[in-house]
Amino acid sequence: MSAYDSFVAVSREQLDRVAVTQRPAIETAAGWVAQALLGDRFLFAFGTGHSHMVAEEIFYRAGGLARGVPMLEEPLMLHENAIEATYLEREPGYAERILGSYPVAAGDVLVVASNGGRNAVPIELVLGAQARGLKTVAITNVTQSMAWPSRHSSGKRLAEVADVVIDNCGVNGDAAVDLPGFPFRIGPPSSLTGLLIINLIVVRAIELAVGAGGSPEVFISSNTNGDDHNDSLLQKYRSHIRHL
């Protein structure tokens, strides 16, 4: 089987496994988000490195929530300095700085994506959010996380501190394709599974909120007839969501 076909097969298998095995945890997270929306609260999302894409996925998208807030800490992403970001993610105390720069409050929900789940920032972000009254959701690779010791002073991993854990069903090391004659695995599916999970949470939350009589605000495509609709939401939430 070619690497092309292998990666398609591996990705499809992991996506299917997530959809089947993680449904109860996703339903729980979606229920919390629905309650937040019905209470005029917000969904926050955070990830470091490549996992920041999960946070961006909830933000300013056609069919996505107007009350979706990404926590985008640029030094912890990859476009400024990838090497520095790798080490900053391990720094104790950094998470409090992030939480202090966003208007999180009791009743909000925080989703934290971290494939490895062993570094200080994602763990402390969850702990800090819980102390502020937020429900917390981890998207992580349980197989990889449990194979390696925590880098946090508590000795705990992300999967051991979040209120609910959603396993991306990945393998240790993330890369999942073996190439004959090549010594390293290739093809990491964690971004694909992470984006599936966060979208499943959002669409189910909207469905639950509508079923309870709510009408969650969503954006529509700015490349159709969305400008007037979106502009009203942008004006409403610009003061609360600093990335708008």
N, C-alpha and C positions, 0 to 999 in steps of 0.2 A: 504494500500500500504506500502511495506517495505521501510526503509530508503534508501536502495540500489536503488529501483525503483523510489522513490521520487527524489533522487538527479539526476538520469539520466534524469527524466522528466523536472525538474527545469533547469538543465544545457542546455538541448536541446532547451527549450523554450527561454531562454535568448540568446543563440547563434543565434537562428533563428530571434529573435527580433532585435538583433544587425545588422545582415546581411541585414534585410529589412529596418529598420527605420534609421540606421546610414549611409546608403550608400552615400547620398550626401556629408556628412562631410568627409567620408573616401575617396571619389573621389577627393575632394578638397585637402586633405593631400597628396594623391598619386600624384596629379598633381604637387604639390610643390616639392615633392621628385624627380619626373621625371625631372623637370627643373633643380634641383640641380645636378643630375647625368649627364645630358647633358652639364652642365657647369663645369664639373669636380669638383663638391663640394660634401659634405658629409651629411649623415643622422646620427644625434646623438640621443641617447635615454637615458632616466634617470627614475629611480623609487627608492623609499625608501622601506624598509621592504620587504614584499613579492612582491611588484611591481617592484623590481629590476629584476625580471625574465623577464619582458617585455623588458628591456634594453638588457639583455643577449641574448634574442631571435634573435636579428638582427645580432649577432656577430659570425663570423667564423662558419657558418652553411652550410651544403650542400644545394645548391639552393639559398643561401642568398647572400646579397651584400658584395663585398669586401670593399665598402665604407660605411659600417655600423659601427658606433663607439658607443660602450656602455660607459656610464659615470658611473663607478663603484666606488663609495665612500664607502669603507669597513665599517667605523664606522656607516654608515646609513643603512647597511644591517643587517642581523640577526645572522650571524655565529660567530661574535666576542663578542657582548654583546647586546642582544635584548632589554634589559631595557634601556640602554644608548641610543641606536638608536631611541627608541620611543621619547625621550626628545630632542635629537639633531635635529630631524626633525623640531622641533618648534623654533629653535634658529635663530634669525635674523642675517643676515650677512654671514651665513655659505655658502649660494649659491654662493656668489662672489668668495670664495675660490675654489669651485668646477669648476666654469667657467674658472678661471685663470689657472687651471691645464690641460685644454684641448684646442687644437688649433681651437676653433670655430671662424667662420668668416662670413661676409655677404655672402649670397647665400646658406649657409647651412640650414638645417631644424632640429629642435629639437622637439622630442616627449617626453612629460613628463607624466608618469603614476602615478596616485594617486587616490586610491579608495575614500578616504574621501575628498581630495582636500581642506583642511582647514588649513594646517600647512605652516609655513613660507618658508621652503626650496623649495618645488616645486613651490610655487607662485613666490618667488624671482628669482628662476632659469629662469622662463619664462620671467619675467620683464628684467632681465639682458641680456638674449639672444636677446630679442627684441631690446634692446638698442644697441646691436652689429650688428643688421641687419639680424637676423635670423627670418624665419617664425617659429611659434610655434604651436604645436598641443597638446591638453590635452586629455588623456584617463582617464575618471573619472566616478564615480557613482553619477549622477546628483541628484537622489532622496535622497541619504544620504547626499551629500554635502549641499544641500539646507535646510536640516532639522537641521543643526547645524551651529553656528556662526563661522566666520573665526577666526583663531588665529593670523592672520597677522595684522600689524598696520594699513594697508589700509582699513581693514574691508572687503576686497574682497576675494573671493574663487578662486581656480584655474580655474574653469569654467567661471569666470568673467574677467580673464585677458588674456587667451590664444587667439591666432588668430582664431583657429577653435577648437571646442569641440566635442569629440566623447564620447557618453554616453555608458557605459558598460551595461546599462539597468538592473542594480542590484537593490536590495531592501535596505532599511535603515538597517545598521548593517552587510550587506554582507551575513551572514549566512542565508540560505533560506529554510531549511527543518525543519518542525515541527515533533517532535517525541512524540507520546502520552505518558503521564506519566512522561515526562522529561521537566523541566522548561526553558530550553534554546534551541534556534535554533542551528542547526548544518549545515554543508555543505556549504562553501563559494565558489561561482562560479567565483569570479572576476579574478582569475588567468587564468581560461579557456577563458573567454571573452577577457581579455587583450591580450592574445597570439593570439587569432583569429584576433583581430583588427590590431595588428602590422603586422601580416603576410598578411592580406588583403591590407594594405597600400603598403607593399613591392612588392607583386606580381603584383598589379595594376600599380605601379610606373614603374616597369620593362617593363610591357606590353606597357605603354604609351611611354616610352623612345625608345623602339624598333620600335614602330609605327612612331616615329619622326625621325627614321634613326640612332638612337644610338645603342650601343652595351654594355650595362652595364656589368661590371665584376662581376662574381659570383663564389663562391667556389663550388666544387663538392666533393662528399664523399671521405674522405681519406681511407675509407675501401673498395673502388673500385679501380679505376686507377687514383685517384686524386692527388697523391703526386707531380708530376712534375708541373701540372697545378697550384696547390695551392701554391707551393713553390715560383713560380714566383710572385704571388700576395703578398705573405708574405714579400718577399724581397722589393717589390715596396712600400708597405705601412707600413712597420715596424717602420719607423721613424715618421710617422704621427699618428699611432694608438698604443698607448703605451701598450695596453694589449695583443698585438700579441707576 
